[in-house]
Amino acid sequence: MKFIGIIPARYASTRFPGKPLADMKGKYMIQRVYEQACKVLDRVCVATDDERIFNAVQSFGGQVVMTSDRHRSGTDRCFEAYTNLGGGEEVVINIQGDEPFIKPEQIESLIACFDSPQTQIATLVRPFEATEGYEALANPNSPKVVMNERHEALYFSRSIIPYLRGVEPEQWLSRHVYYKHIGMYGYRADVLGEITRLPQSSLELAESLEQLRWLQNGYTVKVGITTQETIGIDTPADLQKAISLLP
């Protein structure tokens, strides 16, 4: 089975314009993501709508393709890029362009989900640690996931799921394993084409979580589990913290 990694990268960002081109000790942020993905995948491509990002990726020898500036999500951008590249791979891995510390093992965990021919879409989760505390669990910017015994997602929510009846919230992490969603996806190529044509669903609009559109329309989302945290960069302050972690 052939896999391709596609990294959607936009220049426009409310909190951090030009984020993919941020300097991280002599390398663009997008370059560090690209290099991490290349440790696992034979083919990696950046999908962008901005010539500055396009030229930057070419400058470090990366593969890049221009896409429309009208896409509403990275999923849509991935599909256009995959189509423009010829569509030769069976599975597309959607890698976030603002996570330069993504681990090769995490990509491998996502790839392993497709060992089952029934897998349509896959994503990653990480168990919350009890030491993280209730505040981390309650953070609406860290979506939670519940899954069935086959490791298929039942629901994603910005709220805490499940609710532990009769247990003080401060004790929830010590009484139940909660899973944090990590926003990296894999899609079978035919399924990727289908889900980009779906209209927004009521659950997606309620929670502002794109993956709920897929569940509401009957698609299954296989869940891979990692114990490693990713470090997303949303603001210039996040960038400075991330740079301090580099050797």
Secondary structure, 3 states (H helix, E strand, C coil): CCEEEEEEECCCCCCCCCHHHCEECCEEHHHHHHHHHHCCCCCEEEEECCHHHHHHHHHCCCCEEECCCCCCCHHHHHHHHHHHCCCCCCEEEECCCCCCCCCHHHHHHHHHHHHCCCCCEEEEEEECCHHHHHHHHHCCCCCEEEECCCCEEEEEECCCCCCCCCCCHHHHHHHCCCEEEEEEEEEEHHHHHHHCCCCCCHHHHHHCCCHHHHHHCCCCEEEEECCCCCCCCCCHHHHHHHHHCCC
